Amino acid sequence: MSLKIFKSALLLSACAVSGVATAQKASLDGRVNTITTAVPFLRISPDARAGGMGDVGIATDADANAQYWNIGKMPFAPKKYGISATYTPWLKELVPDIALVYVAGYGKFGQDDNQAISGSLRYFNLGDINYTDYNAQSLGTGKPREFSFDLGYSRRLSPYLSTGISLRYIHSAIANGLAAGQNGTDYKPGNALSADVGVYFTKTKEIDGPRTRTISAGAVLSNVGTKIAYSSTRRDFIPINLGLGVAHTWQFDEYNKVTLGLDLNKLLVPTPQYSYDSSGNVLSYIPVDKTVVGGMFSSFGDAPGGFSEELREIQISAGAEYWYQNQFGLRAGYFYEDATKGDRKYFTVGGSARYNVFTLNFSYLVPSNSGTVRNPLSNTLRFSLLFEFDKLRGEKSADTGE
């Protein structure tokens, strides 16, 4: 199989263009029943800092990438303005031309900078594709692309609490250039609208001198929006997600600081359903015909294996971060997904270097031998460049008036 044909098959199966979900058996007895959605690129971590902590980001301290992790964090960003850019190679060990590019930024305003306007652009380049059917007959060539653009508003409600909302437009042209298949289906670009809502709490307790403890917590409901369609015959759920996070930071002295963080995430889309024969083998996939709201509420209790399977649908991220003089940082983390729900398990490491208004973050993903699924970011080094500052050129400082 050539790389082009491989990429075509991967693209169509991963993004649910061609039909049936990838899971083959229900997890009534621990068998695989992976949840699939359209536009899964919306759940790819675009931030090298969080990427070094096992994809922990809901309750860690804020920067420009809070636009992705928790829009509610933005008013607590340390600077008035911030811009971040990240380039993430995808499937680097197999193909050279798939990558995710992410750019985010914010600006604070209002009394004591208690409000913020923010935005981000996410662009997923899937390379050049030679489309083929099951008989290796050409269905055309194309350049599949996906992107999303969002704008957000957030506000600090008290010295410890803030909230925010962002609106997102999603465009997915994964079948760009694909001719009608044998069933006559005419594929088209998909479009969707969604929203994120986030809440963030953080409080610092002074111990003595420079020693402090900061406890933070966050909750975010992301990608709540319309279904997306690539043809006139079906519409697919986008990856609506509920995330909860906590973080605890110890400032030991004026030089050393350590943060521990934990995130829990669950997709709020229906679990795949199947019919079976008397031996427990799958006979057919049962299409889920639910509204977006109905699918979100039913996702807490629709797993064939009951409550124990619902618990297996929760993804766990845990990470640690160390800073020395707020100039040099080191990170490590672990991501866990149950074997019946995708089986992604990996360790991460990373670091930072900060000079003046610039911060360079990098991360590296190390696949765990306990997982059977090879992560597309395995053995990949990612970089994020963060630019944070307090005033624009020609703008007077609020403190000095200069």
Protein Blocks (a to p, Z undefined) as FASTA:
>chain_A
ZZklmmmmmmmmmnomnopafbfbdcknopacddddehkllmgcfbfklmmnoopaklmc
cdfklmmmommlmmmpfbfbdcddddddehklmpckbccddddddddedehhlaccdddd
ddddebjaddddfkopaebdcddddddddddddddfbfkbccddddddddddfkgoiacd
fkopacdddddddddddddddddddfbhjbccddddddddehiacdddfbfkbccddddd
ddddddddddfblmbccddddddddddbdcddddddfkopafbdcdddddfklmmmmmmm
mcfnlmmlmmmmpccdddddddehhlaccddddddddfklnopacddddddddehjbccd
dddddddfkbmbdcfkgoiacdddddddfbdehiacfkloZZ
